[in-house]
Structures are given as structure tokens and as C-alpha cells.
Amino acid sequence: MEILETIKQQIEQNPVILYMKGSPDAPQCGFSQRTSQAVMACGKRFAFVDILTNPDIRANLPAYANWPTFPQLWVKGELVGGCDIVTEMHAKGELQPLIDSAVAE
């Protein structure tokens, strides 16, 4: 139960958070790489959690989110989606305004 509270706090405390394999600078799978590149292209700061070094989060986030795969992008407490959704939103120009509205720099 404690790990679900941790996940909830991470999502609530970070306007943009990406749960991924590896880090944005050293992604550990192609899906995480493409997703983090799309988010980084928006030019705003965002948090990330490496699920490979956090096995409890890796095991519990899919049930919490009702989303079975990684990466997972969360913006303002809402799950945006995974690699396909995020990269498509970026290609259509929909990701930038979503990130901009969440991160008041």
C-alpha cells in the first residue's frame, strides 16, 4: 500500500512526470527514448522515474494507472499515455501546448 501512496505523491507533486526505462539522457528502450525525446523537445523541465531501478513502482504503476505498459507520461495528474500517443501528439503539435499549460516557467 505504501508504494501506491508514493506513486500518487509523485504524480501530484510533478506537473509533468515520465515513468520510463532508464533516463532521458540514457534511455534503456526505444519506446522510452522516443517518448522522452518528444517531451524534451517541448523545452520544459519534467520529472522522470526510472522503473528499472524502482521495481516496486514498475510492478504497481500499471494497476494504479490502468495502463499496462511503459513509458507512461502524466501531465497535471492525468495519464496522457505511452509512446505511440505521446509521439503522435508531438507530431501533431498537441504535446507542446499541453506541457506549456502544465509548466509555468
One Martini backbone bead per residue (centre of mass of N, CA, C, O) as a GRO file, in nm:
protein
  105
    1MET     BB    1   0.056   0.064  -0.017
    2GLU     BB    2   0.297   0.263  -0.006
    3ILE     BB    3   0.358   0.277  -0.317
    4LEU     BB    4   0.093   0.417  -0.399
    5GLU     BB    5   0.156   0.678  -0.245
    6THR     BB    6   0.411   0.748  -0.399
    7ILE     BB    7   0.285   0.772  -0.677
    8LYS     BB    8   0.079   0.987  -0.608
    9GLN     BB    9   0.287   1.202  -0.522
   10GLN     BB   10   0.445   1.223  -0.783
   11ILE     BB   11   0.202   1.314  -0.959
   12GLU     BB   12   0.118   1.565  -0.781
   13GLN     BB   13   0.424   1.710  -0.763
   14ASN     BB   14   0.430   1.670  -1.089
   15PRO     BB   15   0.327   1.811  -1.377
   16VAL     BB   16   0.568   1.638  -1.514
   17ILE     BB   17   0.576   1.277  -1.573
   18LEU     BB   18   0.813   1.007  -1.643
   19TYR     BB   19   0.776   0.670  -1.700
   20MET     BB   20   1.081   0.479  -1.741
   21LYS     BB   21   1.350   0.340  -1.918
   22GLY     BB   22   1.557   0.510  -1.755
   23SER     BB   23   1.676   0.804  -1.906
   24PRO     BB   24   1.679   1.070  -2.109
   25ASP     BB   25   2.002   1.031  -2.151
   26ALA     BB   26   1.952   0.689  -2.087
   27PRO     BB   27   1.782   0.497  -2.249
   28GLN     BB   28   1.649   0.138  -2.237
   29CYS     BB   29   1.444   0.208  -2.479
   30GLY     BB   30   1.278   0.305  -2.757
   31PHE     BB   31   1.020   0.413  -2.626
   32SER     BB   32   1.158   0.595  -2.418
   33GLN     BB   33   1.317   0.761  -2.618
   34ARG     BB   34   1.083   0.883  -2.786
   35THR     BB   35   0.930   1.009  -2.551
   36SER     BB   36   1.154   1.187  -2.426
   37GLN     BB   37   1.208   1.351  -2.684
   38ALA     BB   38   0.928   1.481  -2.703
   39VAL     BB   39   0.939   1.622  -2.428
   40MET     BB   40   1.211   1.775  -2.464
   41ALA     BB   41   1.111   1.944  -2.718
   42CYS     BB   42   0.937   2.142  -2.528
   43GLY     BB   43   1.145   2.282  -2.308
   44LYS     BB   44   1.072   2.148  -2.033
   45ARG     BB   45   1.049   2.061  -1.725
   46PHE     BB   46   1.091   1.720  -1.593
   47ALA     BB   47   1.000   1.428  -1.459
   48PHE     BB   48   1.153   1.110  -1.356
   49VAL     BB   49   1.124   0.742  -1.368
   50ASP     BB   50   1.311   0.458  -1.310
   51ILE     BB   51   1.183   0.138  -1.330
   52LEU     BB   52   1.447  -0.037  -1.309
   53THR     BB   53   1.519   0.099  -1.009
   54ASN     BB   54   1.183   0.058  -0.949
   55PRO     BB   55   1.013  -0.225  -0.898
   56ASP     BB   56   0.756  -0.132  -0.745
   57ILE     BB   57   0.659   0.062  -0.959
   58ARG     BB   58   0.657  -0.133  -1.196
   59ALA     BB   59   0.440  -0.327  -1.057
   60ASN     BB   60   0.207  -0.089  -0.975
   61LEU     BB   61   0.137   0.124  -1.195
   62PRO     BB   62  -0.051  -0.027  -1.394
   63ALA     BB   63  -0.286  -0.044  -1.187
   64TYR     BB   64  -0.312   0.253  -1.115
   65ALA     BB   65  -0.345   0.343  -1.434
   66ASN     BB   66  -0.462   0.135  -1.633
   67TRP     BB   67  -0.161   0.069  -1.764
   68PRO     BB   68   0.061  -0.180  -1.889
   69THR     BB   69   0.281   0.023  -1.995
   70PHE     BB   70   0.599   0.141  -2.113
   71PRO     BB   71   0.568   0.439  -2.104
   72GLN     BB   72   0.455   0.718  -1.882
   73LEU     BB   73   0.254   1.008  -1.918
   74TRP     BB   74   0.219   1.284  -1.692
   75VAL     BB   75  -0.036   1.552  -1.665
   76LYS     BB   76  -0.177   1.697  -1.415
   77GLY     BB   77  -0.257   1.390  -1.303
   78GLU     BB   78  -0.267   1.275  -1.602
   79LEU     BB   79  -0.292   1.035  -1.830
   80VAL     BB   80  -0.175   1.031  -2.154
   81GLY     BB   81   0.056   0.798  -2.216
   82GLY     BB   82   0.245   0.658  -2.450
   83CYS     BB   83   0.441   0.651  -2.714
   84ASP     BB   84   0.231   0.679  -2.943
   85ILE     BB   85   0.073   0.918  -2.827
   86VAL     BB   86   0.306   1.119  -2.778
   87THR     BB   87   0.428   1.124  -3.067
   88GLU     BB   88   0.167   1.211  -3.206
   89MET     BB   89   0.124   1.474  -3.051
   90HIS     BB   90   0.388   1.599  -3.139
   91ALA     BB   91   0.339   1.588  -3.452
   92LYS     BB   92   0.058   1.768  -3.414
   93GLY     BB   93   0.109   1.989  -3.172
   94GLU     BB   94  -0.020   1.889  -2.876
   95LEU     BB   95   0.207   1.876  -2.656
   96GLN     BB   96   0.311   2.161  -2.604
   97PRO     BB   97   0.052   2.293  -2.475
   98LEU     BB   98   0.031   2.091  -2.246
   99ILE     BB   99   0.305   2.149  -2.115
  100ASP     BB  100   0.279   2.457  -2.090
  101SER     BB  101   0.025   2.446  -1.895
  102ALA     BB  102   0.191   2.289  -1.662
  103VAL     BB  103   0.453   2.484  -1.716
  104ALA     BB  104   0.545   2.769  -1.535
  105GLU     BB  105   0.828   2.960  -1.649
   0.00000   0.00000   0.00000
